Amino acid sequence: MSAHTIRVMTADDHPIVRAGLAAVIGEESDLQFVGEAGDGAQAVALFRAQRPDVTLMDLRMPVLDGVGAIKAIRSEFPDARIVALTTYEGDTDIHRALAAGAVGYLLKEMLPTAVIDAIRAVYRGQRVIPPVVAGRLAEYTPRVELTEREREILEYVARGFSNKDIARAIGRTDETVKIHLKSVFAKLGAADRTEAVTVALQRGIIHLD
């Protein structure tokens, strides 16, 4: 095995995806597959045990999501090279992953060759932001920042809650909910609840899964 073999681990909650990545990585003579995790907490533990050169991290995972796992790993290992590999393509998702410490952002629909190229690139110290990802970031500039409360209320709206139901759930008045929603509409440029939810889902501000 080459002295310059790049050690790679993956974290994804879908066994088929993990198996596919392991197979693709295993075909490359300069890459070594060193382990896989099924959730974010396992990813953190596996990273500590293996200290891989490059980690491919899904964002949607149980126990601890990918952004949380990236933050945890990078706080303990500041030089960790982690690439987000996900189906999430909203600009907010991208910003969250990069802010957490990811050095690359790939979509699962991309060809395996793009993933392999990305592994080698980040190992060399480069950041990997493909054109389609950069385009999503450029499409929505400046960024929209909802508060935690605004995002919570919008998630309730997406689930079909009325203002009265939301007020009861968060322990606030109907009027408070209305004020928060008015702020949400303004930030998202939305005319009503339906448009606000549509925009928020498209941009990865909220998720229903």
C-alpha positions in Angstrom: 0.0 0.0 0.0 1.3 3.4 -0.9 2.9 5.6 1.8 0.6 8.3 0.7 -2.6 6.4 1.1 -5.5 8.6 2.1 -7.5 7.1 5.0 -11.2 7.8 4.6 -14.3 7.2 6.8 -18.0 7.8 6.1 -21.0 8.7 8.2 -24.5 8.1 6.8 -27.6 6.6 8.2 -28.4 4.6 5.0 -26.5 1.2 4.9 -26.8 1.1 1.1 -25.1 4.5 0.7 -22.3 3.5 3.1 -21.8 0.2 1.2 -21.6 2.1 -2.1 -19.1 4.6 -0.8 -17.0 1.8 0.7 -17.0 0.0 -2.7 -16.0 3.2 -4.7 -13.3 4.1 -2.2 -12.0 0.5 -2.2 -11.3 0.6 -5.9 -8.8 3.4 -5.6 -5.2 2.4 -4.9 -4.4 5.7 -3.1 -7.4 5.5 -0.8 -8.1 3.3 2.2 -11.6 2.9 3.7 -11.2 2.8 7.5 -14.7 2.7 8.8 -18.3 3.8 8.7 -20.8 5.3 11.1 -24.6 5.2 11.0 -25.3 8.4 13.1 -23.5 11.5 14.2 -22.6 10.2 17.6 -21.0 7.1 16.1 -19.2 9.4 13.7 -17.5 11.3 16.5 -16.5 8.2 18.3 -15.2 6.6 15.1 -13.2 9.7 14.2 -11.5 9.6 17.6 -10.6 5.9 17.1 -9.4 6.1 13.5 -8.2 9.7 13.0 -9.0 9.5 9.2 -7.4 11.9 6.8 -10.8 12.7 5.2 -14.4 12.1 6.4 -17.5 12.1 4.2 -20.4 13.3 6.4 -24.1 13.2 5.7 -26.1 16.0 7.3 -29.4 14.1 8.0 -28.7 11.5 10.6 -30.3 10.4 13.9 -28.9 10.9 17.5 -26.7 13.7 16.3 -27.0 15.3 12.9 -24.1 16.0 10.6 -23.6 19.6 11.5 -23.5 18.7 15.2 -21.0 15.9 14.4 -18.8 18.2 12.3 -18.8 20.8 15.2 -17.9 18.1 17.7 -15.1 16.7 15.7 -13.6 20.0 14.7 -13.7 21.3 18.3 -11.6 18.3 19.3 -9.6 18.0 16.1 -9.3 21.4 14.5 -7.4 20.0 11.5 -10.0 17.4 10.6 -10.9 17.4 6.9 -14.7 16.8 6.6 -16.8 16.9 3.5 -20.5 17.2 3.7 -22.1 14.6 1.4 -25.9 15.1 1.4 -29.2 15.5 -0.4 -29.7 18.9 1.2 -29.1 21.6 -1.3 -30.5 24.7 0.4 -28.2 27.6 0.9 -28.9 27.6 4.6 -27.8 24.0 4.9 -24.6 24.8 3.0 -23.8 27.8 5.2 -24.5 25.7 8.4 -22.1 22.9 7.3 -19.3 25.3 6.2 -19.7 27.3 9.4 -19.5 24.1 11.4 -16.1 23.4 9.8 -16.7 21.4 6.7 -14.1 22.0 4.0 -16.3 20.8 1.2 -20.0 20.3 0.2 -21.1 17.6 -2.2 -24.6 16.5 -3.3 -25.3 12.7 -3.4 -26.5 13.0 -6.9 -23.0 13.8 -8.1 -20.9 11.2 -9.9 -18.7 8.9 -7.8 -15.7 10.4 -9.6 -16.6 13.8 -8.2 -16.5 12.3 -4.7 -13.1 10.7 -5.2 -11.7 13.9 -6.7 -13.0 15.8 -3.7 -11.4 13.4 -1.2 -8.0 14.0 -2.9 -8.5 17.7 -3.1 -9.3 18.3 0.5 -6.5 16.0 1.5 -4.2 18.4 -0.4 -5.6 21.2 1.7 -8.2 22.6 -0.8 -11.8 23.5 -0.2 -14.4 21.8 -2.5 -17.4 23.8 -3.5 -18.8 22.6 -6.8 -20.4 25.1 -9.2 -23.9 23.9 -8.4 -23.3 24.5 -4.7 -21.7 27.8 -5.3 -24.6 28.7 -7.5 -27.0 28.0 -4.6 -25.1 30.3 -2.3 -24.9 33.1 -5.0 -28.7 32.8 -5.7 -29.6 33.8 -2.2 -27.4 36.7 -1.2 -27.5 38.3 1.4 -28.3 35.4 3.8 -31.5 35.2 5.7 -31.2 34.5 9.4 -34.3 33.5 11.3 -34.1 33.4 15.1 -34.5 30.0 16.8 -38.0 31.0 17.9 -39.0 32.1 14.3 -37.7 28.8 12.9 -39.6 26.8 15.6 -42.8 28.6 14.8 -42.3 28.1 11.0 -41.8 24.4 11.6 -45.1 24.3 13.4 -46.8 26.1 10.5 -45.3 23.6 8.1 -46.8 20.8 10.2 -50.3 22.4 9.9 -50.6 24.1 13.3 -52.8 27.1 13.6 -51.6 30.2 15.4 -53.6 29.2 18.4 -52.1 25.7 18.4 -48.6 27.2 18.1 -49.2 29.6 20.9 -50.3 26.8 23.1 -47.3 24.6 22.1 -44.7 27.3 22.8 -46.4 28.9 25.8 -47.0 32.3 24.3 -50.0 34.4 23.2 -51.6 34.3 19.7 -50.4 37.9 19.3 -46.8 36.9 19.9 -47.0 34.2 17.3 -48.5 36.7 14.8 -45.6 39.1 15.4 -43.0 36.4 14.9 -44.7 35.3 11.7 -44.8 38.8 10.4 -41.1 39.0 10.9 -40.6 35.6 9.1 -42.7 36.8 6.1 -40.6 40.0 5.8 -37.3 38.1 6.0 -38.3 35.5 3.4 -40.1 37.9 1.2 -43.3 35.8 1.5 -46.9 36.9 1.2 -48.4 34.3 3.4 -47.9 31.1 5.5 -47.8 28.8 2.5 -45.2 30.8 0.6 -43.1 31.1 3.7 -43.0 27.4 4.3 -42.3 26.7 0.6 -39.3 29.1 0.6 -38.0 27.8 3.9 -38.1 24.2 2.7 -36.4 25.1 -0.6 -33.6 27.0 1.2 -33.1 24.4 3.9 -34.1 26.7 6.7 -36.5 24.0 7.9 -36.9 20.3 7.2 -39.9 18.1 7.5 -38.0 14.8 7.7 
